[in-house]
Amino acid sequence: MVKRYALVGLGGMAGASIRWAVSSVIHSTNFPWSIFLVNLIGSCALGLILAQELSHPKARLWLHDFGGIGFCGGLTTMSSFATGAVILGDGGQMTLAVEYVLSMMFSGLVAMLLGAALGHQIKALVQPLEEQP
Amino acid sequence: MITALAFLFMAALGAIMRALIGKSLNRTDGLALGTLGVNVVGSFLLGLLHNVTAPTITVLGVGFLGSLTTYSSFTRDAIALFELRRVALSSFYVVSTVTICLAAAYAGIHLAPT
């Protein structure tokens, strides 16, 4: 049980570090591209990960706890998204703020669906290998 | 160096808290109240840190609150509800999460100490 939370913590460290690195590299001029990007990639990756049904129980837990809850959860963020949108609106760019919120909502859901669809394709490739003696 | 270590520690703590709260509050019928809760609280707290500068904002804002809140689980929960054909609940979850988080961030930013 403790080990599972340790995996979540390690995944969170990895995901948050990448988010920090992305936001240091991409200097958002007007539109918060770095948060938009990590939220899209993280949603897609979580869809992909949760579609896997690895037969090895340890590998399955590892992928779910470290990769899914830890890494994807740590990589993506709601707090920076919400404050970023409010700051845009407060700064007089209400149209851009509304565009940011609506495009994030829509493309995040699409990214999750794409990730899940891609994940099912990968699962179909991986499972026959796993079932071999 | 100290900032990086504190960042990693707080990022781990945020992810573990999110997992623990999700485990106890996310309902089996699919409505993820735990995820909604951490996202709302995290958005409010990040708003309160609006005038805080680095390295504190890096450790507490980017590390802890960024890791505590999540966008990927939010999209996952919304799609999962949709797949269970609970379209109304899914739409309610999406709209309420975004609306309440934006309101919480707004309140936090406007209550933030200068």
gemmi code that builds the backbone of each chain (N, CA, C; Angstrom):
import gemmi

chains = {
    "A": [
        ("MET", (0.839, -1.199, 0.000), (0.000, 0.000, 0.000), (0.875, 1.251, 0.000)),
        ("VAL", (1.824, 1.284, 0.948), (2.755, 2.416, 1.032), (3.565, 2.509, -0.248)),
        ("LYS", (3.938, 1.321, -0.769), (4.742, 1.276, -1.984), (3.982, 1.900, -3.157)),
        ("ARG", (2.670, 1.673, -3.198), (1.872, 2.243, -4.284), (1.882, 3.760, -4.218)),
        ("TYR", (1.767, 4.332, -3.003), (1.798, 5.787, -2.879), (3.184, 6.341, -3.173)),
        ("ALA", (4.222, 5.539, -2.874), (5.587, 5.960, -3.222), (5.709, 6.073, -4.743)),
        ("LEU", (5.098, 5.143, -5.460), (5.122, 5.197, -6.925), (4.379, 6.433, -7.436)),
        ("VAL", (3.245, 6.733, -6.803), (2.494, 7.942, -7.177), (3.361, 9.180, -6.960)),
        ("GLY", (4.055, 9.210, -5.818), (4.913, 10.348, -5.495), (6.049, 10.509, -6.503)),
        ("LEU", (6.701, 9.398, -6.852), (7.796, 9.450, -7.831), (7.289, 9.906, -9.198)),
        ("GLY", (6.137, 9.386, -9.594), (5.552, 9.798, -10.866), (5.207, 11.279, -10.861)),
        ("GLY", (4.683, 11.744, -9.708), (4.346, 13.157, -9.564), (5.582, 14.046, -9.703)),
        ("MET", (6.689, 13.599, -9.094), (7.960, 14.337, -9.225), (8.363, 14.453, -10.690)),
        ("ALA", (8.303, 13.348, -11.402), (8.734, 13.332, -12.809), (7.834, 14.233, -13.656)),
        ("GLY", (6.508, 14.093, -13.464), (5.566, 14.882, -14.257), (5.694, 16.370, -13.984)),
        ("ALA", (5.775, 16.730, -12.688), (5.869, 18.145, -12.323), (7.181, 18.749, -12.826)),
        ("SER", (8.262, 17.950, -12.797), (9.557, 18.452, -13.285), (9.481, 18.777, -14.771)),
        ("ILE", (8.825, 17.905, -15.535), (8.697, 18.165, -16.973), (7.834, 19.406, -17.207)),
        ("ARG", (6.758, 19.555, -16.410), (5.907, 20.749, -16.541), (6.708, 22.021, -16.251)),
        ("TRP", (7.534, 21.947, -15.206), (8.380, 23.088, -14.835), (9.352, 23.402, -15.973)),
        ("ALA", (9.964, 22.345, -16.539), (10.928, 22.526, -17.636), (10.242, 23.133, -18.861)),
        ("VAL", (9.057, 22.611, -19.192), (8.331, 23.123, -20.372), (7.998, 24.601, -20.181)),
        ("SER", (7.538, 24.967, -18.964), (7.159, 26.366, -18.740), (8.388, 27.278, -18.699)),
        ("SER", (9.571, 26.701, -18.417), (10.791, 27.534, -18.466), (11.271, 27.726, -19.896)),
        ("VAL", (11.016, 26.711, -20.737), (11.491, 26.771, -22.126), (10.546, 27.611, -22.992)),
        ("ILE", (9.232, 27.330, -22.847), (8.251, 28.070, -23.644), (7.841, 29.316, -22.881)),
        ("HIS", (8.322, 30.452, -23.307), (7.924, 31.684, -22.655), (6.635, 32.197, -23.296)),
        ("SER", (5.551, 32.006, -22.562), (4.250, 32.391, -23.082), (4.181, 33.906, -23.209)),
        ("THR", (4.007, 34.368, -24.425), (3.918, 35.800, -24.634), (2.524, 36.304, -24.277)),
        ("ASN", (1.520, 35.702, -24.893), (0.165, 36.152, -24.688), (-0.740, 34.993, -24.251)),
        ("PHE", (-0.681, 33.933, -24.990), (-1.494, 32.754, -24.719), (-0.670, 31.768, -23.885)),
        ("PRO", (-1.247, 31.189, -22.813), (-0.459, 30.274, -21.958), (-0.203, 28.919, -22.639)),
        ("TRP", (0.684, 28.922, -23.631), (0.914, 27.712, -24.432), (1.484, 26.549, -23.637)),
        ("SER", (2.368, 26.854, -22.668), (3.027, 25.749, -21.959), (2.013, 24.914, -21.177)),
        ("ILE", (1.080, 25.579, -20.476), (0.065, 24.848, -19.707), (-0.890, 24.127, -20.661)),
        ("PHE", (-1.249, 24.815, -21.737), (-2.144, 24.215, -22.745), (-1.534, 22.916, -23.274)),
        ("LEU", (-0.239, 22.990, -23.593), (0.472, 21.849, -24.176), (0.599, 20.681, -23.192)),
        ("VAL", (1.046, 20.943, -21.956), (1.215, 19.831, -21.011), (-0.135, 19.190, -20.672)),
        ("ASN", (-1.196, 19.992, -20.596), (-2.514, 19.419, -20.309), (-2.999, 18.520, -21.450)),
        ("LEU", (-2.709, 18.924, -22.685), (-3.096, 18.093, -23.838), (-2.304, 16.797, -23.862)),
        ("ILE", (-0.980, 16.906, -23.725), (-0.123, 15.712, -23.784), (-0.440, 14.768, -22.622)),
        ("GLY", (-0.636, 15.351, -21.434), (-0.946, 14.532, -20.263), (-2.281, 13.824, -20.377)),
        ("SER", (-3.291, 14.495, -20.939), (-4.608, 13.865, -21.118), (-4.508, 12.717, -22.111)),
        ("CYS", (-3.782, 12.957, -23.208), (-3.588, 11.932, -24.229), (-2.840, 10.732, -23.636)),
        ("ALA", (-1.789, 11.006, -22.873), (-0.980, 9.934, -22.276), (-1.788, 9.129, -21.266)),
        ("LEU", (-2.637, 9.809, -20.474), (-3.448, 9.070, -19.491), (-4.449, 8.159, -20.200)),
        ("GLY", (-5.051, 8.635, -21.279), (-5.973, 7.797, -22.051), (-5.268, 6.564, -22.582)),
        ("LEU", (-4.048, 6.788, -23.063), (-3.247, 5.681, -23.601), (-2.908, 4.657, -22.506)),
        ("ILE", (-2.490, 5.178, -21.350), (-2.058, 4.303, -20.243), (-3.223, 3.497, -19.692)),
        ("LEU", (-4.370, 4.152, -19.478), (-5.497, 3.454, -18.851), (-6.148, 2.437, -19.788)),
        ("ALA", (-5.816, 2.509, -21.090), (-6.365, 1.523, -22.026), (-5.613, 0.199, -21.943)),
        ("GLN", (-4.426, 0.225, -21.330), (-3.616, -0.996, -21.260), (-4.149, -1.923, -20.170)),
        ("GLU", (-4.163, -3.202, -20.479), (-4.538, -4.182, -19.462), (-3.429, -5.221, -19.403)),
        ("LEU", (-2.293, -4.805, -18.875), (-1.146, -5.714, -18.816), (-1.480, -6.910, -17.918)),
        ("SER", (-1.119, -8.105, -18.383), (-1.462, -9.301, -17.609), (-0.561, -9.454, -16.384)),
        ("HIS", (0.656, -8.906, -16.460), (1.542, -8.984, -15.309), (1.041, -8.018, -14.245)),
        ("PRO", (0.603, -8.530, -13.060), (-0.053, -7.646, -12.081), (0.826, -6.507, -11.583)),
        ("LYS", (2.139, -6.770, -11.405), (3.020, -5.707, -10.904), (3.210, -4.605, -11.940)),
        ("ALA", (3.407, -5.027, -13.188), (3.596, -4.059, -14.270), (2.339, -3.210, -14.423)),
        ("ARG", (1.194, -3.850, -14.201), (-0.096, -3.163, -14.323), (-0.245, -2.062, -13.269)),
        ("LEU", (0.078, -2.410, -12.005), (0.003, -1.428, -10.918), (1.015, -0.311, -11.128)),
        ("TRP", (2.214, -0.679, -11.567), (3.292, 0.284, -11.786), (2.874, 1.313, -12.829)),
        ("LEU", (2.327, 0.808, -13.924), (1.900, 1.694, -15.010), (0.792, 2.625, -14.531)),
        ("HIS", (-0.170, 2.072, -13.779), (-1.310, 2.854, -13.295), (-0.876, 3.899, -12.261)),
        ("ASP", (-0.097, 3.466, -11.254), (0.254, 4.362, -10.149), (1.333, 5.370, -10.545)),
        ("PHE", (2.431, 4.861, -11.123), (3.528, 5.754, -11.493), (3.167, 6.580, -12.732)),
        ("GLY", (2.761, 5.883, -13.795), (2.507, 6.544, -15.072), (1.212, 7.349, -15.092)),
        ("GLY", (0.134, 6.748, -14.605), (-1.187, 7.381, -14.703), (-1.416, 8.434, -13.636)),
        ("ILE", (-1.583, 7.972, -12.373), (-1.929, 8.886, -11.278), (-0.771, 9.837, -10.984)),
        ("GLY", (0.464, 9.289, -10.935), (1.613, 10.116, -10.592), (2.043, 11.021, -11.727)),
        ("PHE", (2.547, 10.398, -12.814), (3.159, 11.191, -13.884), (2.153, 12.094, -14.614)),
        ("CYS", (1.078, 11.502, -15.150), (0.120, 12.316, -15.914), (-0.568, 13.345, -15.015)),
        ("GLY", (-0.896, 12.931, -13.778), (-1.523, 13.860, -12.846), (-0.591, 15.004, -12.480)),
        ("GLY", (0.697, 14.694, -12.312), (1.680, 15.717, -11.963), (2.033, 16.610, -13.137)),
        ("LEU", (2.033, 16.026, -14.323), (2.347, 16.798, -15.532), (1.251, 17.826, -15.817)),
        ("THR", (0.007, 17.403, -15.673), (-1.104, 18.297, -15.987), (-1.513, 19.093, -14.752)),
        ("THR", (-2.172, 20.194, -14.956), (-2.575, 21.040, -13.840), (-3.862, 21.789, -14.139)),
        ("MET", (-4.723, 21.838, -13.120), (-5.948, 22.628, -13.232), (-5.731, 24.017, -12.638)),
        ("SER", (-4.903, 24.086, -11.586), (-4.735, 25.351, -10.877), (-4.088, 26.435, -11.761)),
        ("SER", (-3.033, 26.053, -12.512), (-2.376, 27.039, -13.377), (-3.272, 27.417, -14.550)),
        ("PHE", (-4.076, 26.452, -14.995), (-5.034, 26.733, -16.075), (-6.064, 27.763, -15.617)),
        ("ALA", (-6.664, 27.523, -14.435), (-7.719, 28.422, -13.940), (-7.167, 29.809, -13.636)),
        ("THR", (-6.026, 29.886, -12.939), (-5.474, 31.203, -12.614), (-5.008, 31.915, -13.886)),
        ("GLY", (-4.446, 31.147, -14.839), (-4.002, 31.741, -16.102), (-5.150, 32.401, -16.859)),
        ("ALA", (-6.303, 31.724, -16.872), (-7.473, 32.256, -17.564), (-7.979, 33.516, -16.879)),
        ("VAL", (-8.022, 33.501, -15.529), (-8.497, 34.662, -14.774), (-7.563, 35.855, -14.992)),
        ("ILE", (-6.244, 35.582, -14.999), (-5.269, 36.672, -15.194), (-5.439, 37.300, -16.586)),
        ("LEU", (-5.700, 36.468, -17.601), (-5.958, 36.998, -18.948), (-7.184, 37.902, -18.932)),
        ("GLY", (-8.262, 37.436, -18.305), (-9.511, 38.197, -18.244), (-9.333, 39.497, -17.482)),
        ("ASP", (-8.641, 39.422, -16.315), (-8.384, 40.610, -15.500), (-7.523, 41.638, -16.242)),
        ("GLY", (-6.666, 41.116, -17.136), (-5.775, 42.000, -17.885), (-6.451, 42.651, -19.082)),
        ("GLY", (-7.766, 42.473, -19.187), (-8.518, 43.113, -20.256), (-8.626, 42.278, -21.521)),
        ("GLN", (-8.095, 41.046, -21.465), (-8.168, 40.196, -22.666), (-9.238, 39.122, -22.483)),
        ("MET", (-10.476, 39.582, -22.303), (-11.566, 38.669, -22.003), (-11.826, 37.692, -23.142)),
        ("THR", (-11.725, 38.168, -24.382), (-11.963, 37.292, -25.526), (-10.952, 36.147, -25.536)),
        ("LEU", (-9.684, 36.486, -25.322), (-8.631, 35.478, -25.316), (-8.834, 34.500, -24.155)),
        ("ALA", (-9.281, 35.028, -22.987), (-9.527, 34.173, -21.826), (-10.616, 33.148, -22.137)),
        ("VAL", (-11.690, 33.606, -22.786), (-12.795, 32.700, -23.129), (-12.320, 31.665, -24.156)),
        ("GLU", (-11.525, 32.133, -25.120), (-10.975, 31.206, -26.126), (-10.073, 30.158, -25.468)),
        ("TYR", (-9.273, 30.610, -24.501), (-8.374, 29.704, -23.773), (-9.182, 28.610, -23.060)),
        ("VAL", (-10.213, 29.029, -22.309), (-11.015, 28.078, -21.534), (-11.726, 27.095, -22.461)),
        ("LEU", (-12.402, 27.614, -23.487), (-13.179, 26.735, -24.366), (-12.277, 25.786, -25.159)),
        ("SER", (-11.142, 26.316, -25.676), (-10.261, 25.450, -26.467), (-9.600, 24.392, -25.589)),
        ("MET", (-9.261, 24.749, -24.333), (-8.671, 23.761, -23.403), (-9.672, 22.657, -23.077)),
        ("MET", (-10.918, 23.048, -22.811), (-11.957, 22.055, -22.484), (-12.156, 21.089, -23.643)),
        ("PHE", (-12.341, 21.661, -24.825), (-12.653, 20.836, -25.996), (-11.466, 19.942, -26.385)),
        ("SER", (-10.282, 20.563, -26.529), (-9.140, 19.783, -27.015), (-8.638, 18.795, -25.965)),
        ("GLY", (-8.842, 19.099, -24.684), (-8.466, 18.155, -23.628), (-9.277, 16.872, -23.733)),
        ("LEU", (-10.579, 17.021, -23.948), (-11.446, 15.846, -24.091), (-11.098, 15.061, -25.352)),
        ("VAL", (-10.808, 15.775, -26.445), (-10.414, 15.107, -27.694), (-9.082, 14.362, -27.507)),
        ("ALA", (-8.144, 14.998, -26.791), (-6.841, 14.364, -26.540), (-7.013, 13.069, -25.750)),
        ("MET", (-7.910, 13.109, -24.760), (-8.172, 11.901, -23.970), (-8.742, 10.788, -24.857)),
        ("LEU", (-9.701, 11.134, -25.727), (-10.298, 10.143, -26.631), (-9.260, 9.575, -27.596)),
        ("LEU", (-8.412, 10.459, -28.149), (-7.357, 10.017, -29.061), (-6.369, 9.096, -28.354)),
        ("GLY", (-5.998, 9.481, -27.124), (-5.075, 8.663, -26.339), (-5.649, 7.284, -26.085)),
        ("ALA", (-6.943, 7.241, -25.719), (-7.594, 5.957, -25.448), (-7.660, 5.111, -26.716)),
        ("ALA", (-7.980, 5.732, -27.855), (-8.062, 4.996, -29.127), (-6.692, 4.438, -29.503)),
        ("LEU", (-5.655, 5.274, -29.338), (-4.281, 4.841, -29.623), (-3.866, 3.727, -28.659)),
        ("GLY", (-4.289, 3.884, -27.389), (-3.965, 2.875, -26.376), (-4.548, 1.521, -26.707)),
        ("HIS", (-5.763, 1.506, -27.249), (-6.389, 0.226, -27.620), (-5.657, -0.422, -28.788)),
        ("GLN", (-5.138, 0.403, -29.704), (-4.346, -0.127, -30.821), (-3.069, -0.781, -30.292)),
        ("ILE", (-2.412, -0.091, -29.340), (-1.163, -0.622, -28.779), (-1.441, -1.907, -27.997)),
        ("LYS", (-2.556, -1.899, -27.257), (-2.919, -3.075, -26.465), (-3.067, -4.301, -27.359)),
        ("ALA", (-3.692, -4.090, -28.532), (-3.897, -5.192, -29.483), (-2.560, -5.726, -29.992)),
        ("LEU", (-1.550, -4.849, -30.025), (-0.219, -5.288, -30.466), (0.538, -5.999, -29.349)),
        ("VAL", (0.369, -5.479, -28.104), (1.159, -5.987, -26.978), (0.620, -7.314, -26.457)),
        ("GLN", (-0.710, -7.445, -26.403), (-1.293, -8.617, -25.749), (-0.887, -9.967, -26.351)),
        ("PRO", (-0.865, -10.123, -27.692), (-0.447, -11.411, -28.223), (0.964, -11.793, -27.768)),
        ("LEU", (1.839, -10.785, -27.632), (3.202, -11.052, -27.157), (3.199, -11.562, -25.733)),
        ("GLU", (2.356, -10.906, -24.901), (2.309, -11.282, -23.487), (1.744, -12.677, -23.277)),
        ("GLU", (0.855, -13.072, -24.154), (0.200, -14.363, -23.966), (1.083, -15.538, -24.374)),
        ("GLN", (2.188, -15.246, -25.063), (3.089, -16.336, -25.433), (3.745, -16.950, -24.203)),
        ("PRO", (4.000, -18.256, -24.233), (4.598, -18.924, -23.064), (6.020, -18.434, -22.775)),
    ],
    "B": [
        ("MET", (19.526, 24.509, -5.951), (19.630, 23.119, -5.479), (18.562, 22.826, -4.422)),
        ("ILE", (18.528, 23.709, -3.400), (17.522, 23.576, -2.339), (16.132, 23.727, -2.946)),
        ("THR", (15.995, 24.698, -3.870), (14.703, 24.906, -4.522), (14.280, 23.662, -5.283)),
        ("ALA", (15.212, 23.062, -6.016), (14.901, 21.871, -6.801), (14.478, 20.717, -5.899)),
        ("LEU", (15.174, 20.534, -4.782), (14.828, 19.443, -3.854), (13.466, 19.691, -3.206)),
        ("ALA", (13.233, 20.940, -2.789), (11.948, 21.293, -2.183), (10.822, 21.125, -3.205)),
        ("PHE", (11.117, 21.510, -4.458), (10.148, 21.351, -5.547), (9.757, 19.877, -5.708)),
        ("LEU", (10.767, 18.991, -5.771), (10.503, 17.557, -5.948), (9.703, 16.992, -4.779)),
        ("PHE", (10.080, 17.400, -3.560), (9.380, 16.912, -2.371), (7.914, 17.340, -2.388)),
        ("MET", (7.662, 18.615, -2.698), (6.292, 19.122, -2.699), (5.468, 18.554, -3.859)),
        ("ALA", (6.144, 18.287, -4.996), (5.445, 17.665, -6.121), (4.990, 16.258, -5.753)),
        ("ALA", (5.859, 15.518, -5.064), (5.494, 14.168, -4.616), (4.349, 14.235, -3.618)),
        ("LEU", (4.452, 15.184, -2.675), (3.416, 15.341, -1.653), (2.059, 15.670, -2.293)),
        ("GLY", (2.075, 16.575, -3.281), (0.833, 16.956, -3.959), (0.188, 15.767, -4.653)),
        ("ALA", (0.999, 14.967, -5.343), (0.469, 13.804, -6.064), (-0.091, 12.771, -5.093)),
        ("ILE", (0.610, 12.554, -3.970), (0.152, 11.556, -2.987), (-1.144, 12.025, -2.330)),
        ("MET", (-1.222, 13.324, -1.987), (-2.457, 13.850, -1.396), (-3.627, 13.711, -2.367)),
        ("ARG", (-3.348, 13.995, -3.666), (-4.399, 13.866, -4.676), (-4.884, 12.419, -4.759)),
        ("ALA", (-3.952, 11.463, -4.688), (-4.325, 10.051, -4.753), (-5.141, 9.644, -3.526)),
        ("LEU", (-4.724, 10.101, -2.332), (-5.423, 9.744, -1.094), (-6.829, 10.340, -1.070)),
        ("ILE", (-6.938, 11.626, -1.442), (-8.248, 12.297, -1.419), (-9.158, 11.682, -2.492)),
        ("GLY", (-8.581, 11.377, -3.661), (-9.357, 10.741, -4.720), (-9.893, 9.395, -4.285)),
        ("LYS", (-9.045, 8.650, -3.581), (-9.440, 7.307, -3.138), (-10.611, 7.373, -2.162)),
        ("SER", (-10.612, 8.393, -1.278), (-11.674, 8.433, -0.276), (-12.926, 9.159, -0.767)),
        ("LEU", (-12.799, 10.095, -1.715), (-13.980, 10.886, -2.089), (-14.565, 10.567, -3.471)),
        ("ASN", (-13.744, 10.009, -4.392), (-14.298, 9.711, -5.715), (-15.347, 8.610, -5.589)),
        ("ARG", (-16.536, 8.907, -6.090), (-17.648, 7.986, -5.867), (-17.638, 6.852, -6.880)),
        ("THR", (-18.144, 5.707, -6.431), (-18.107, 4.523, -7.292), (-19.056, 4.663, -8.484)),
        ("ASP", (-20.037, 5.564, -8.381), (-20.949, 5.740, -9.521), (-20.312, 6.596, -10.621)),
        ("GLY", (-19.063, 7.034, -10.402), (-18.347, 7.719, -11.463), (-18.140, 9.200, -11.255)),
        ("LEU", (-18.870, 9.807, -10.309), (-18.682, 11.244, -10.081), (-17.450, 11.434, -9.191)),
        ("ALA", (-16.402, 12.056, -9.783), (-15.107, 12.163, -9.102), (-15.073, 13.391, -8.199)),
        ("LEU", (-15.709, 13.300, -7.013), (-15.773, 14.435, -6.094), (-14.404, 14.768, -5.517)),
        ("GLY", (-13.556, 13.745, -5.365), (-12.208, 13.980, -4.850), (-11.385, 14.813, -5.811)),
        ("THR", (-11.419, 14.437, -7.105), (-10.691, 15.186, -8.129), (-11.219, 16.606, -8.213)),
        ("LEU", (-12.560, 16.746, -8.170), (-13.176, 18.078, -8.201), (-12.699, 18.906, -7.006)),
        ("GLY", (-12.680, 18.260, -5.821), (-12.273, 18.949, -4.595), (-10.841, 19.464, -4.657)),
        ("VAL", (-9.880, 18.591, -5.048), (-8.482, 19.050, -5.080), (-8.305, 20.136, -6.132)),
        ("ASN", (-9.018, 20.025, -7.259), (-8.878, 21.033, -8.314), (-9.389, 22.402, -7.863)),
        ("VAL", (-10.524, 22.404, -7.138), (-11.088, 23.678, -6.673), (-10.192, 24.302, -5.601)),
        ("VAL", (-9.811, 23.504, -4.607), (-8.968, 24.012, -3.517), (-7.618, 24.478, -4.066)),
        ("GLY", (-7.037, 23.676, -4.967), (-5.738, 24.032, -5.552), (-5.799, 25.309, -6.368)),
        ("SER", (-6.897, 25.510, -7.115), (-7.046, 26.721, -7.926), (-7.157, 27.960, -7.025)),
        ("PHE", (-7.911, 27.811, -5.915), (-8.068, 28.926, -4.972), (-6.718, 29.288, -4.342)),
        ("LEU", (-5.984, 28.246, -3.885), (-4.710, 28.488, -3.210), (-3.672, 29.086, -4.165)),
        ("LEU", (-3.667, 28.627, -5.431), (-2.711, 29.205, -6.389), (-3.063, 30.673, -6.653)),
        ("GLY", (-4.361, 30.989, -6.646), (-4.789, 32.386, -6.766), (-4.264, 33.226, -5.613)),
        ("LEU", (-4.334, 32.667, -4.385), (-3.840, 33.382, -3.200), (-2.344, 33.666, -3.293)),
        ("LEU", (-1.621, 32.814, -4.025), (-0.165, 32.991, -4.171), (0.192, 33.923, -5.335)),
        ("HIS", (-0.815, 34.625, -5.855), (-0.644, 35.447, -7.055), (0.544, 36.409, -6.973)),
        ("ASN", (0.754, 37.033, -5.814), (1.818, 38.043, -5.701), (3.109, 37.490, -5.112)),
        ("VAL", (3.157, 36.152, -4.956), (4.355, 35.525, -4.392), (5.363, 35.300, -5.519)),
        ("THR", (6.640, 35.510, -5.230), (7.666, 35.374, -6.272), (8.498, 34.109, -6.059)),
        ("ALA", (9.366, 33.818, -7.043), (10.272, 32.677, -6.956), (11.264, 32.923, -5.815)),
        ("PRO", (11.733, 31.904, -5.089), (11.506, 30.483, -5.334), (10.257, 29.907, -4.665)),
        ("THR", (9.562, 30.732, -3.817), (8.397, 30.198, -3.096), (7.310, 29.727, -4.058)),
        ("ILE", (7.041, 30.521, -5.108), (5.986, 30.155, -6.048), (6.361, 28.883, -6.819)),
        ("THR", (7.663, 28.708, -7.070), (8.110, 27.513, -7.777), (7.823, 26.261, -6.942)),
        ("VAL", (8.137, 26.344, -5.657), (7.982, 25.186, -4.779), (6.502, 24.938, -4.464)),
        ("LEU", (5.801, 25.982, -3.997), (4.408, 25.809, -3.555), (3.426, 25.819, -4.728)),
        ("GLY", (3.629, 26.728, -5.676), (2.682, 26.866, -6.790), (2.892, 25.823, -7.866)),
        ("VAL", (4.082, 25.849, -8.480), (4.361, 24.934, -9.593), (4.502, 23.496, -9.078)),
        ("GLY", (5.227, 23.337, -7.945), (5.462, 21.993, -7.421), (4.246, 21.401, -6.735)),
        ("PHE", (3.862, 21.975, -5.585), (2.794, 21.369, -4.785), (1.405, 21.494, -5.424)),
        ("LEU", (0.975, 22.742, -5.704), (-0.398, 22.919, -6.207), (-0.549, 22.401, -7.635)),
        ("GLY", (0.524, 22.523, -8.441), (0.472, 21.987, -9.799), (0.300, 20.480, -9.795)),
        ("SER", (0.938, 19.834, -8.817), (0.865, 18.381, -8.723), (-0.422, 17.923, -8.027)),
        ("LEU", (-0.894, 18.735, -7.077), (-2.141, 18.411, -6.366), (-3.334, 18.434, -7.330)),
        ("THR", (-3.347, 19.434, -8.195), (-4.447, 19.541, -9.147), (-4.089, 18.776, -10.425)),
        ("THR", (-5.109, 18.423, -11.179), (-4.862, 17.610, -12.369), (-5.862, 17.936, -13.464)),
        ("TYR", (-5.377, 17.911, -14.683), (-6.289, 18.076, -15.809), (-6.594, 16.729, -16.461)),
        ("SER", (-5.583, 15.827, -16.437), (-5.747, 14.532, -17.119), (-6.833, 13.675, -16.467)),
        ("SER", (-6.886, 13.655, -15.114), (-7.926, 12.856, -14.452), (-9.300, 13.464, -14.713)),
        ("PHE", (-9.329, 14.792, -14.822), (-10.585, 15.483, -15.111), (-11.137, 15.051, -16.470)),
        ("THR", (-10.282, 15.047, -17.507), (-10.764, 14.627, -18.836), (-11.115, 13.142, -18.824)),
        ("ARG", (-10.313, 12.359, -18.077), (-10.573, 10.912, -18.004), (-11.958, 10.654, -17.371)),
        ("ASP", (-12.227, 11.311, -16.244), (-13.494, 11.110, -15.540), (-14.674, 11.537, -16.414)),
        ("ALA", (-14.493, 12.640, -17.141), (-15.568, 13.131, -18.008), (-15.877, 12.117, -19.121)),
        ("ILE", (-14.820, 11.585, -19.751), (-15.019, 10.613, -20.821), (-15.576, 9.302, -20.260)),
        ("ALA", (-15.107, 8.898, -19.060), (-15.591, 7.658, -18.445), (-17.096, 7.734, -18.189)),
        ("LEU", (-17.560, 8.879, -17.671), (-18.997, 9.060, -17.430), (-19.770, 9.014, -18.746)),
        ("PHE", (-19.158, 9.629, -19.772), (-19.791, 9.647, -21.089), (-19.940, 8.226, -21.628)),
        ("GLU", (-18.891, 7.413, -21.430), (-18.921, 6.026, -21.905), (-19.942, 5.185, -21.149)),
        ("LEU", (-20.215, 5.571, -19.894), (-21.251, 4.883, -19.110), (-22.648, 5.373, -19.494)),
        ("ARG", (-22.696, 6.197, -20.546), (-23.933, 6.795, -21.058), (-24.591, 7.734, -20.044)),
        ("ARG", (-23.789, 8.243, -19.124), (-24.317, 9.228, -18.182), (-23.919, 10.603, -18.716)),
        ("VAL", (-24.534, 10.939, -19.857), (-24.143, 12.140, -20.603), (-24.428, 13.414, -19.800)),
        ("ALA", (-25.579, 13.445, -19.133), (-25.933, 14.639, -18.367), (-24.954, 14.853, -17.226)),
        ("LEU", (-24.621, 13.766, -16.518), (-23.694, 13.863, -15.395), (-22.307, 14.268, -15.888)),
        ("SER", (-21.911, 13.712, -17.049), (-20.610, 14.043, -17.633), (-20.531, 15.531, -17.972)),
        ("SER", (-21.564, 16.042, -18.619), (-21.597, 17.460, -18.977), (-21.591, 18.331, -17.724)),
        ("PHE", (-22.372, 17.905, -16.722), (-22.435, 18.637, -15.450), (-21.058, 18.675, -14.800)),
        ("TYR", (-20.354, 17.530, -14.833), (-19.023, 17.440, -14.230), (-18.042, 18.395, -14.921)),
        ("VAL", (-18.068, 18.398, -16.261), (-17.145, 19.255, -17.024), (-17.429, 20.731, -16.744)),
        ("VAL", (-18.694, 21.116, -16.897), (-19.048, 22.533, -16.747), (-18.841, 23.003, -15.307)),
        ("SER", (-19.248, 22.165, -14.322), (-19.106, 22.596, -12.935), (-17.642, 22.669, -12.528)),
        ("THR", (-16.823, 21.704, -12.953), (-15.396, 21.757, -12.599), (-14.767, 23.045, -13.112)),
        ("VAL", (-14.976, 23.335, -14.401), (-14.334, 24.515, -14.990), (-14.875, 25.797, -14.351)),
        ("THR", (-16.198, 25.870, -14.174), (-16.792, 27.085, -13.600), (-16.316, 27.320, -12.167)),
        ("ILE", (-16.366, 26.266, -11.338), (-16.006, 26.440, -9.924), (-14.513, 26.726, -9.786)),
        ("CYS", (-13.674, 26.058, -10.596), (-12.224, 26.307, -10.519), (-11.897, 27.735, -10.946)),
        ("LEU", (-12.574, 28.235, -11.996), (-12.341, 29.618, -12.431), (-12.780, 30.593, -11.332)),
        ("ALA", (-13.936, 30.321, -10.707), (-14.429, 31.189, -9.632), (-13.477, 31.149, -8.448)),
        ("ALA", (-12.972, 29.959, -8.125), (-12.045, 29.812, -6.997), (-10.750, 30.568, -7.278)),
        ("ALA", (-10.237, 30.451, -8.525), (-9.008, 31.159, -8.892), (-9.234, 32.670, -8.828)),
        ("TYR", (-10.398, 33.115, -9.298), (-10.746, 34.545, -9.272), (-10.773, 35.054, -7.832)),
        ("ALA", (-11.469, 34.290, -6.960), (-11.553, 34.677, -5.546), (-10.161, 34.724, -4.926)),
        ("GLY", (-9.341, 33.701, -5.214), (-7.996, 33.649, -4.647), (-7.156, 34.830, -5.076)),
        ("ILE", (-7.187, 35.137, -6.377), (-6.373, 36.239, -6.907), (-6.803, 37.572, -6.290)),
        ("HIS", (-8.118, 37.762, -6.128), (-8.593, 39.038, -5.606), (-8.485, 39.158, -4.093)),
        ("LEU", (-8.278, 38.017, -3.418), (-8.065, 38.049, -1.967), (-6.586, 37.985, -1.636)),
        ("ALA", (-5.753, 37.843, -2.680), (-4.324, 37.623, -2.457), (-3.675, 38.806, -1.753)),
        ("PRO", (-2.891, 38.530, -0.691), (-2.164, 39.619, -0.028), (-1.114, 40.201, -0.978)),
        ("THR", (-0.973, 41.519, -0.942), (-0.024, 42.148, -1.872), (1.367, 42.259, -1.243)),
    ],
}
model = gemmi.Model(1)
for chain_id, residues in chains.items():
    chain = gemmi.Chain(chain_id)
    for i, (resn, *xyz) in enumerate(residues, 1):
        res = gemmi.Residue()
        res.name, res.seqid = resn, gemmi.SeqId(i, " ")
        for name, pos in zip(("N", "CA", "C"), xyz):
            atom = gemmi.Atom()
            atom.name, atom.element = name, gemmi.Element(name[0])
            atom.pos, atom.b_iso = gemmi.Position(*pos), 0.0
            res.add_atom(atom)
        chain.add_residue(res)
    model.add_chain(chain)
structure = gemmi.Structure()
structure.add_model(model)
structure.setup_entities()
